[in-house]
Amino acid sequence: MNSSKTLKERVYDYIVSSIHTGKLKAGEKINENIICEALNISRTPVREALIVLSSEGVLEAVPRKGFIIKPLTEKEAEELYAVIGALDGLAAKLACGKLEEETLSEMEFYTLSMDLAIETE
């Protein structure tokens, strides 16, 4: 991790990364002690990062229980996929002009292989 980041920022990044990689899942309670041990830090920066994530809507503060990872609503998921779809389309458009013939041939081979696997179950 970047040493110029504050402890709160390091914890924030750790939690966000754990959510993105599936280490932490929607509806799951955040265990502050595990984070403290994993990052070898005190509880204060962990609490600070949790409060920031809660204010951003990533976590939900549940009285007497702690912080829970908020699941996406159906509407949030639709909005997210719309943005991801647009970005994927742009990435593909930008990449197409840079592909070499050998790479295109490999992609065609894999596409045909996937089609065959689908047809033959």
C-alpha positions in Angstrom: 0.0 0.0 0.0 1.1 3.6 -0.6 2.9 4.9 2.5 1.8 8.5 1.8 -1.8 7.6 2.5 -3.3 8.1 5.9 -4.3 5.1 8.0 -8.0 5.9 7.4 -7.3 5.9 3.6 -5.5 2.6 3.8 -8.4 1.1 5.7 -10.9 2.6 3.2 -9.0 1.1 0.3 -8.7 -2.3 2.1 -12.5 -2.5 2.7 -13.4 -1.4 -0.8 -10.9 -3.9 -2.3 -12.3 -6.6 -0.1 -15.8 -5.9 -1.4 -14.7 -5.8 -5.0 -12.9 -9.1 -4.7 -15.8 -10.8 -2.9 -13.9 -11.2 0.3 -16.7 -9.2 1.9 -20.2 -9.7 0.7 -23.4 -7.7 0.7 -25.3 -8.1 3.9 -22.2 -9.1 5.8 -21.2 -7.4 9.1 -17.8 -5.7 9.0 -15.5 -7.2 11.7 -13.4 -4.3 12.9 -11.0 -6.6 14.9 -10.1 -8.6 11.7 -9.3 -5.3 9.9 -7.3 -4.1 12.8 -5.3 -7.3 12.8 -4.9 -7.5 9.0 -3.5 -4.0 8.8 -1.8 -4.0 12.2 -3.5 -0.7 13.2 -5.7 0.6 16.0 -9.4 0.8 16.0 -9.7 4.5 15.4 -8.8 4.7 11.7 -11.0 1.7 11.1 -14.0 3.4 12.6 -13.2 6.6 10.7 -13.1 4.7 7.4 -16.3 2.9 8.2 -18.0 6.2 8.9 -16.9 7.6 5.5 -18.1 4.4 3.7 -21.4 4.7 5.5 -21.8 8.3 4.5 -21.1 7.3 0.9 -23.8 4.6 1.1 -21.5 1.6 0.8 -22.1 0.5 4.4 -25.1 0.8 6.7 -24.6 1.7 10.3 -26.9 -0.6 12.4 -27.4 0.4 16.0 -25.8 -2.0 18.5 -24.6 -4.3 15.6 -22.0 -2.3 13.7 -21.6 -1.8 10.0 -23.2 -3.9 7.3 -22.3 -4.0 3.6 -25.3 -2.6 1.8 -26.6 -4.7 -1.1 -27.3 -3.0 -4.4 -31.0 -2.3 -5.1 -32.3 -3.4 -8.5 -32.4 0.2 -9.6 -28.7 0.8 -8.6 -27.7 -2.4 -10.4 -29.5 -1.3 -13.6 -27.8 2.1 -13.4 -24.4 0.5 -12.7 -24.7 -1.9 -15.6 -25.7 1.0 -17.9 -22.5 2.8 -17.0 -20.4 -0.3 -17.3 -21.9 -1.1 -20.7 -21.1 2.3 -22.0 -17.5 2.1 -20.7 -17.1 -1.4 -22.1 -18.3 -0.2 -25.5 -15.9 2.8 -25.5 -13.0 0.5 -24.4 -13.8 -1.9 -27.3 -14.0 1.0 -29.8 -10.7 2.4 -28.7 -9.0 -1.1 -28.7 -10.2 -2.1 -32.1 -7.9 0.2 -33.9 -4.9 -1.2 -32.0 -5.5 -4.9 -32.6 -3.1 -6.8 -34.7 -4.1 -9.5 -37.2 -2.7 -12.3 -35.0 -4.8 -11.1 -32.1 -7.9 -10.9 -34.2 -7.3 -14.5 -35.4 -6.9 -15.7 -31.9 -10.1 -13.9 -30.8 -12.0 -15.5 -33.8 -10.7 -18.9 -32.8 -11.9 -18.5 -29.2 -15.3 -17.1 -30.3 -15.8 -20.1 -32.6 -14.7 -22.5 -29.8 -17.2 -20.9 -27.4 -20.0 -21.2 -30.0 -19.2 -24.9 -30.6 -19.1 -25.5 -26.8 -22.5 -23.9 -26.4 -24.0 -25.8 -29.3 -22.7 -29.2 -28.1 -23.5 -28.3 -24.4 
